């Protein structure tokens, strides 16, 4: 049976050395599953270079256009959209993940948007209650939603155990500056991650996926991956100074 959460992502596995066991959920991004838009704030270049088909997600047998990874993501997306038991099973999987982390002497963290950008606080009343029920679990996500990011930074009732990092695109540089000015962090893609960018320090986001441990008000530098590595695109922050 396909699980909702996985711990096999190479980047999330890097968190173990810092004392964290990460689980991540991958849905089908944007409108790729034909079941609605899972990334409503995605820019054209974000969609073009989405990491959905990086790594094992992009390995197809000759003549085939899908694989087990893509089908699992479609299955999860279909369950999210229409299966009332989805959140019940998600709750159970978070419980198992938290217990596993405890047995290993690690802290548990969960990233619900691996290849999606859903507002989990507002997705359903049950989804929003997860953060309160699992107060000992650290949740985190990247988002291109400026509204969600500003709610995270300014709303007094925002869940204390849900951390967001804003994600730069080719269209939102002004929003990035506003987020940084309010003490938020912004992830940006570079060909070569610099030590500083636009007068602010850059932390390496490739070292681990534990964004909630980053200092406040910094850029998070991510090295271009997948097809983006070999293409010129304004999605790369380097393009601003090239």
Order of alpha helices (4+ residues) and beta strands (2+ residues): alpha-beta-alpha-alpha-alpha-beta-alpha-alpha-beta-alpha-beta-alpha-beta-beta-beta-beta
